[in-house]
Amino acid sequence: MDGEPFIADVRVNGTDFVPSLVDYGCLCYGAPRILENAAGDGKEVKIDKITYVSIDLDGHQQHRVFMYVIDDLNWDMILGKRWMEDQDVHIHAKEGYLEIGSMESKYETDDVTSLLS
């Protein structure tokens, strides 16, 4: 990874904002499995819990977004490939913003220079 990660502040269940990694390389699976290097320390973690939340990303709201629960990660939330495809997200890494869906919601951040691949 040569640049800074793309981090978005996402409101969860209408209450708290959590820093969330936007990562196009994150694939989703629907069964318990072992995930290698999820915490960035080379260790394996078992994914065996799933939850759902409502999220608000700068006005782009979704209800019942399903997520894995993984302890001790570097990020509170990871918005991965499946979410990006479902929401028709376009990444403008150089300019530092996400374009979300056909309504062209835009989430901008000053901290972005590139994305994780």
C-alpha positions in Angstrom: 0.0 0.0 0.0 1.6 3.2 -1.1 -1.0 5.8 -0.2 -3.5 6.7 2.5 -6.7 4.6 2.8 -10.1 6.0 1.8 -11.9 6.5 5.2 -15.5 7.7 5.4 -17.4 8.7 8.6 -20.6 6.6 8.5 -23.5 7.2 10.9 -24.7 3.9 12.3 -28.3 3.3 13.5 -28.8 7.1 13.5 -26.6 7.7 16.5 -22.8 7.4 16.3 -20.3 8.1 13.5 -17.7 5.4 12.9 -14.6 5.6 10.7 -15.1 3.1 7.9 -12.6 1.8 5.4 -13.8 1.8 1.8 -12.0 -1.1 0.2 -12.9 -2.5 -3.2 -10.8 -5.6 -2.5 -13.1 -6.8 0.3 -15.3 -9.7 -0.8 -18.3 -10.9 1.2 -19.2 -14.5 2.0 -22.3 -15.9 3.7 -20.8 -18.7 5.8 -18.4 -18.9 8.8 -14.8 -19.0 7.6 -11.2 -18.1 8.4 -10.0 -14.7 7.3 -6.3 -14.2 7.0 -4.6 -10.9 7.9 -7.9 -9.0 8.6 -6.3 -7.1 11.5 -3.1 -6.4 9.6 -1.0 -8.5 11.9 -0.8 -11.7 9.8 -3.0 -13.7 12.1 -6.1 -15.6 11.2 -9.5 -14.7 12.6 -12.7 -16.8 12.5 -15.8 -15.0 11.1 -18.8 -16.5 12.8 -21.1 -13.5 13.6 -23.2 -11.4 11.4 -25.3 -8.3 12.2 -27.1 -5.6 10.4 -27.2 -1.8 10.9 -28.7 1.3 9.3 -26.1 3.6 7.8 -26.0 7.2 6.7 -23.0 8.3 4.5 -23.4 12.1 4.1 -27.1 11.8 3.4 -27.0 8.5 1.5 -29.1 6.3 3.8 -29.6 2.5 3.9 -31.5 0.3 6.2 -30.5 -3.3 7.1 -27.0 -3.4 5.8 -25.5 -6.8 6.8 -22.0 -7.0 8.1 -19.6 -9.4 9.7 -18.5 -8.9 13.3 -14.8 -9.2 13.6 -12.9 -8.3 16.8 -9.7 -6.3 16.9 -9.6 -4.8 13.4 -7.9 -1.6 12.5 -11.3 -0.2 11.2 -14.7 0.0 12.9 -16.4 -0.8 9.6 -15.3 -1.9 6.1 -17.5 -1.0 3.2 -16.4 -3.6 0.6 -16.9 -4.7 -3.0 -20.4 -6.1 -2.5 -21.7 -2.8 -0.9 -20.0 -0.7 -3.6 -21.5 -2.7 -6.4 -25.0 -2.8 -4.8 -24.9 1.0 -4.3 -23.3 1.8 -7.7 -20.3 3.5 -6.0 -17.7 5.2 -8.2 -14.4 6.1 -6.6 -12.7 9.3 -7.6 -9.5 8.7 -5.6 -7.4 11.5 -7.1 -10.1 14.1 -6.3 -10.9 12.4 -2.9 -14.6 11.6 -3.2 -17.1 8.8 -3.7 -20.0 9.1 -6.0 -22.9 7.0 -4.8 -25.7 5.7 -6.9 -27.8 7.3 -9.6 -28.8 10.2 -7.3 -25.1 11.2 -7.5 -24.7 11.6 -3.8 -21.1 12.6 -3.2 -19.0 11.9 -0.1 -15.8 14.0 0.0 -12.8 13.7 2.2 -9.6 15.8 2.5 -7.5 12.8 3.6 -7.6 10.7 0.4 -4.6 10.3 -1.9 -5.2 6.8 -3.1 -7.2 3.6 -2.4 -6.3 0.3 -1.0 -6.2 -2.3 -3.7 
